[in-house]
Amino acid sequence: MCSLNEQAPKPTTDDLYTVNMCIINAPAVDAVPVVRCKCCKHCHILSDGHSFRCYSWDMDLYAPQYDAATFYCADGERRESE
């Protein structure tokens, strides 16, 4: 480890190979695509532009705790192009 005033040592070919192999062998992210509320067919944005009505849940969700731009759920279905 070097201090802020020292230059880090130049990596060797072995160092770069080791880093590359770590990246190649890293496990894949266990993720699934989601539909954000703002793009969901069950969502109706309320007058403040962030809160929304979810017809799938049959409830209103209010910003800032719930924001249609970032919130999602398991029931999300992409809205068809308008």
N, C-alpha and C positions, 0 to 999 in steps of 0.2 A: 504494500500500500504506500502511496506517495502522499506527501503533504501538498497543500495548494501551491507552494512555491517551487516545487520540483516538477520536472517533466515526467510523464508516465513513460515507462520503458517501451520501446518499439516492439510490437508483437512479432513473434516468430511465425514461420510457416506452420509449425506444429500447433501454435496457439490458435491460428486462424482455422486450421483443420478441425481442431477440437470444438471451437465455437460453431462451425458449420455443421458438424455431426450432431451437436446438441439440438440445433434448430431443426435439422432434417428428421431426427428421431423423436422430437417433441410430440406428445399426443395431440390429436386434432381437438378443436373446440367442440364440445357437446352442445350444439345450439340448434334451434329450429326457427324458421322465419315466423315473424309475428305481423299482425296488421294493427297499426296504431289507430286509436279511436278516430282521429281526424280523417282517416281513409276508410273507415268501416261503414257498411251499409246500415248498421243499427244505431249510428250516432247522429245526433242533431246538435250542432254548436249553438249555445245560448248567446244572448245579446252581448255579453262581455267579451266574446271572442275566444275564451279559454275553457270555460265551464261547458258542460254538455249534458244532453239527455241521452241515455242509453235505452233503446227500446228492447234490447235483448234482456237486460237486467230489470227493466221497467222502473228506472230511477234516475234522478238528476245527480250529477257529480260536479262538485264545485272546485274551481281553482282557488288557491294555489295547490291544495293537496292533490287534486286530480286535474291534470291539464291534458286536453285532447291531443296536443302535439306529441306528448311523450307517453301517455298511459296506454295500456293494452290489456286484453284479457284472453282467455282461452276460447271465447265465443266469437272472436273477431272474424269478419268476412269482408273481403275487399269490395268496396263500392264500384259498380260499373262506371265507365267513363260517362261524364255528363255532357 
